[in-house]
Amino acid sequence: MVKFSVVCLYFAVVAVNLWDVNCVSDEEKEAIIKAITPIAEDCAKDCGLSDKDKKKKGDEDDMDPCFKKCLLQSLGLLDEDGKYDRELLRDSIKEYTGDKEAATKVQDQLDACFDANGDNSGDDEESQMKRVDVMFKCLKEIKE
């Protein structure tokens, strides 16, 4: 399980990409992390993770699958059925940024990545978890 501060930083970096990184101060980055932390805490609780689990270090491959799915759904990257929903994502991005150009850029990058690597067919848990892994891969590409 990835340490919570790392998870929050990971999503903060992605969130910062919704804006121009150069125009986001350290204080704003900290505020993003602060906003994402309760979501991560709720997901950890919902997935039954212990404090020990939350302190383990690793990369996203080491994250609890339930936790990863919960984060993506809570942030609006996947819908309640674990599917990539462009409209839901567009609404979520609008909620977190006022920069329409940057939001469109992120949306386009995620759409292209998911189209190239993802598959929205299948409702079973295995199909959902494949989509979770694809979305983490896409987020990582945007982050880099």
C-alpha positions in Angstrom: 0.0 0.0 0.0 1.4 3.4 -0.9 1.8 5.8 1.9 -1.1 8.3 2.1 1.1 11.4 1.7 2.5 9.9 -1.6 -1.0 9.1 -2.9 -2.2 12.6 -2.1 0.8 14.1 -3.7 0.3 11.9 -6.8 -3.2 13.1 -7.2 -2.2 16.7 -6.4 0.3 16.6 -9.2 -2.4 15.4 -11.5 -4.8 18.0 -10.3 -2.1 20.7 -10.7 -1.8 19.6 -14.3 -5.4 20.9 -14.7 -3.8 24.3 -14.3 -0.4 25.5 -15.6 2.1 24.1 -13.1 4.1 27.3 -13.2 1.2 29.4 -12.0 0.3 27.2 -9.0 2.1 28.1 -5.8 3.3 25.7 -3.2 0.5 26.9 -0.9 -2.1 26.0 -3.6 -0.5 22.6 -4.1 -0.7 22.1 -0.4 -4.4 23.1 -0.5 -5.0 20.5 -3.2 -3.3 17.8 -1.1 -5.4 18.9 1.9 -8.6 18.6 -0.2 -7.7 15.1 -1.5 -6.6 13.7 1.9 -10.1 13.3 3.3 -11.1 11.4 0.1 -8.2 9.1 0.5 -9.0 8.6 4.2 -12.7 7.8 3.4 -11.6 5.3 0.7 -9.1 3.6 3.2 -11.9 3.3 5.7 -14.4 1.9 3.1 -11.8 -0.6 2.0 -10.9 -1.7 5.5 -7.3 -0.6 5.4 -5.4 -0.5 8.6 -3.1 2.3 9.8 -0.3 -0.1 9.1 -1.5 -0.5 5.5 -1.6 3.2 5.0 2.0 3.6 6.1 3.4 1.1 3.7 5.5 2.5 0.9 5.5 1.4 -2.8 4.1 2.5 -6.1 0.6 2.4 -7.5 1.0 -1.3 -8.3 1.2 -1.9 -4.5 -2.0 0.0 -3.8 -5.0 -2.0 -2.6 -7.3 -2.5 -5.6 -10.4 -1.4 -3.7 -8.6 1.7 -2.6 -7.5 2.6 -6.1 -11.0 2.1 -7.5 -12.6 4.1 -4.7 -10.1 7.0 -5.3 -10.9 7.1 -9.0 -14.6 6.9 -8.5 -14.5 9.6 -5.7 -12.5 11.9 -7.9 -14.9 11.4 -10.9 -12.5 9.6 -13.1 -14.7 6.5 -13.2 -18.4 6.2 -12.7 -20.1 4.2 -10.0 -20.0 1.1 -12.3 -16.2 1.5 -12.7 -16.5 2.7 -16.3 -14.7 5.6 -17.9 -17.3 8.3 -18.4 -16.2 11.3 -20.4 -19.1 13.5 -19.3 -18.6 12.7 -15.6 -14.9 13.4 -15.9 -15.6 16.7 -17.7 -17.9 17.7 -14.9 -15.3 16.7 -12.3 -12.6 18.7 -14.0 -14.8 21.8 -14.2 -15.4 21.5 -10.5 -11.6 21.6 -9.8 -10.5 24.2 -12.3 -11.7 27.4 -13.8 -9.1 27.1 -16.6 -11.2 25.8 -19.5 -8.2 25.4 -21.8 -6.2 23.4 -19.3 -9.2 21.3 -18.4 -9.8 20.5 -22.1 -6.1 19.5 -22.5 -6.3 17.1 -19.6 -9.6 15.7 -20.8 -8.2 15.1 -24.3 -5.1 13.4 -22.9 -7.2 11.1 -20.7 -9.6 10.4 -23.6 -6.7 9.5 -25.9 -5.0 7.4 -23.4 -8.1 5.5 -22.4 -9.1 5.0 -26.1 -5.6 3.6 -26.8 -5.4 1.4 -23.7 -8.8 0.9 -22.1 -12.0 -1.0 -22.7 -15.4 0.0 -21.3 -17.0 -3.3 -22.1 -17.6 -5.8 -19.3 -19.2 -5.2 -15.9 -17.4 -7.8 -13.9 -14.9 -7.0 -11.3 -11.9 -8.0 -13.4 -13.0 -5.7 -16.2 -13.4 -2.8 -13.7 -10.0 -3.4 -12.2 -8.4 -3.4 -15.7 -10.0 0.0 -16.2 -8.7 1.2 -12.8 -5.2 0.1 -13.9 -5.5 1.8 -17.2 -6.6 5.1 -15.6 -3.7 5.0 -13.2 -1.4 4.5 -16.2 -3.0 7.4 -18.0 -2.7 9.6 -14.9 0.9 8.7 -14.6 1.5 9.7 -18.2 -0.1 13.0 -17.7 1.9 13.6 -14.5 5.1 12.9 -16.3 
